[in-house]
Amino acid sequence: MPLSRAATRVAVRSPGEAADYRRVLKQAMQSHQAGDLDAAEHRYREVLELRAGQPDAMHYLGVLCHQRGRSDEGVRLIEAALKITPKHPDAHNNLGNIHKECGRLAEAERCYRKALKCGSLHYNAQNNLAVVLEAQERVEEAFQAYAKLLQQAPKFAQGYYLMGRFLRNYAQSKEHVEQSAQCFRTAYELDPRNLRALESLGMSLYTLNRIGEAVQVYRDWVAREPDHPVPRHMLAACGGAQAPTRAADDYVREVFDAFADSFDEQLLKNLGYRAPEILAEALGGMLPGAAGEFEILDAGCGTGLCEPLLRPYAKRLVGVDLSGGMIEKARLRGGYDELDVAELTAYLRAHPAAYDIVFSADTLEYFGDLEEVLDAAHAALRQHGWLAFTVEAAQGEDDRVDLSPSGRYQHTRHHVERALSSAGFSRKSIGTDTLRKEGGQPVTGWVVLAQRAGQG
Ligand SMILES: C[S@@+](CC[C@H](N)C(=O)[O-])C[C@H]1O[C@@H](n2cnc3c(N)ncnc32)[C@H](O)[C@@H]1O
């Protein structure tokens, strides 16, 4: 029997050893799927000892290395696997995912295209190709790629969800928002576990001013799942229930754990997110220089987009966030000295006079009345320390907080000023800028700097 090309490149073993490596590989994959990464890594390596160069073990170990923050090693392993099995669409697709998550969008695109060449009906690769084209702002190509996906896979719920999101992000007319609502509805009908589709459906309906329908979507959802934090929060956001004083912890966790994988791409590429840069620039204007001398808390650090902007100022940089999923992404950056999963107000209270700077980009939008959290931030600052934060702006001269249909709170300038004063901040500056886009429209925010006085 002639040896296959792949077999000529791996060490040839006896049939007994072959059976052994297959058993260990199966165990490794089971551990991997169960999230036991230590056991999985150990077993993949055992497979590679039993059978050097085994391509599946190298491929999956590569995925695992990336999950553990060793992305370069992951890339090397999958590339090595692909030298042995160059027509493996999943390996090309997974290699693309690593490049995408590391921000190498052109490389990711190349990998997805190779995956599609190996098996043109690889829905995940087609889906990923569309996402990466969208992230490169190649809007027409992205639209064609999503359309092709839906044509090839008319029962693929995630494809409808992404097309709906794309149409809403790039809506140029009411018709696009209507189509987005239809896509979200179909995504949910095809996969009732896709709750983000349901949440998005409510938001599109609200955008279309079909408020009664939006409220009904969330009401039905609450009736089905009374303990689910998302419909409870969103029902209040549409005016169908009383707004909570701040977004509940379980709501924040649910939303951001689910958002962690796509947050950077969605915010930076699709929503023109600028809050970290704007805030860092404003703060930089108040500081003597980037001399690495401050203890800094990145409050609501998310995936760590602020880390590279804060690092030059930091002697020690700590990140805190309620969402474990977001914190895991921040950990992959490797730039924080400490990362903690915790609720922000409680965390600030537990660290009195601990920081020179508390920096919070786009996080206090999840708080209604700001008084309590600003009071806690004041207590967590050292004398002369700076608090820097952005919040979405509500219009009007009164002291008011609105929970908007996006699920985020908006504060009037008067409210921000009053909450800062009652927390005890002495010096304050409140600027205004565009933080990002929503439904194609700019979102205006307050860019706030406040200093704790030298005494007390
Ligand atoms: C829009 S993201 C911003 C993340 C990051 N600051 C940035 O600019 O990329 C908001 C973050 O605030 C976190 N968050 C919201 N409410 C929180 C709370 N009460 N305690 C801690 N984190 C919270 C969310 O989990 C999320 O990661």
The ligand as an SDF file (V2000), in Angstrom:
LIG
                    3D

 27 29  0  0  0  0  0  0  0  0999 V2000
  -18.2080   49.7870   26.5920 C   0  0  0  0  0  0  0  0  0  0  0  0
  -17.1410   48.8350   27.5790 S   0  0  0  0  0  0  0  0  0  0  0  0
  -15.7130   49.8870   27.6900 C   0  0  0  0  0  0  0  0  0  0  0  0
  -14.4550   49.1060   27.9690 C   0  0  0  0  0  0  0  0  0  0  0  0
  -13.1680   49.9110   27.9480 C   0  0  0  0  0  0  0  0  0  0  0  0
  -13.1410   50.9250   28.9720 N   0  0  0  0  0  0  0  0  0  0  0  0
  -12.9570   50.5320   26.5900 C   0  0  0  0  0  0  0  0  0  0  0  0
  -13.0210   51.7670   26.4820 O   0  0  0  0  0  0  0  0  0  0  0  0
  -12.7460   49.7910   25.6220 O   0  0  0  0  0  0  0  0  0  0  0  0
  -17.8630   48.9950   29.1870 C   0  0  0  0  0  0  0  0  0  0  0  0
  -17.2400   48.0600   30.2070 C   0  0  0  0  0  0  0  0  0  0  0  0
  -17.7290   48.4160   31.4980 O   0  0  0  0  0  0  0  0  0  0  0  0
  -17.8970   47.2350   32.2450 C   0  0  0  0  0  0  0  0  0  0  0  0
  -18.8450   47.5410   33.3440 N   0  0  0  0  0  0  0  0  0  0  0  0
  -20.0980   48.0450   33.2510 C   0  0  0  0  0  0  0  0  0  0  0  0
  -20.6280   48.1990   34.4780 N   0  0  0  0  0  0  0  0  0  0  0  0
  -19.6760   47.8100   35.3670 C   0  0  0  0  0  0  0  0  0  0  0  0
  -19.6290   47.7300   36.7790 C   0  0  0  0  0  0  0  0  0  0  0  0
  -20.6730   48.0870   37.5500 N   0  0  0  0  0  0  0  0  0  0  0  0
  -18.4860   47.2750   37.3620 N   0  0  0  0  0  0  0  0  0  0  0  0
  -17.4180   46.9080   36.6020 C   0  0  0  0  0  0  0  0  0  0  0  0
  -17.4130   46.9500   35.2520 N   0  0  0  0  0  0  0  0  0  0  0  0
  -18.5290   47.3870   34.6420 C   0  0  0  0  0  0  0  0  0  0  0  0
  -18.4240   46.2350   31.2250 C   0  0  0  0  0  0  0  0  0  0  0  0
  -18.2480   44.9060   31.6410 O   0  0  0  0  0  0  0  0  0  0  0  0
  -17.5980   46.6030   30.0020 C   0  0  0  0  0  0  0  0  0  0  0  0
  -16.4350   45.8350   29.8950 O   0  0  0  0  0  0  0  0  0  0  0  0
  1  2  1  0
  2  3  1  0
  2 10  1  0
  3  4  1  0
  4  5  1  0
  5  6  1  0
  5  7  1  0
  7  8  2  0
  7  9  1  0
 10 11  1  0
 11 12  1  0
 11 26  1  0
 12 13  1  0
 13 14  1  0
 13 24  1  0
 14 15  1  0
 14 23  1  0
 15 16  2  0
 16 17  1  0
 17 18  1  0
 17 23  2  0
 18 19  1  0
 18 20  2  0
 20 21  1  0
 21 22  2  0
 22 23  1  0
 24 25  1  0
 24 26  1  0
 26 27  1  0
M  CHG  2   2   1   9  -1
M  END
$$$$
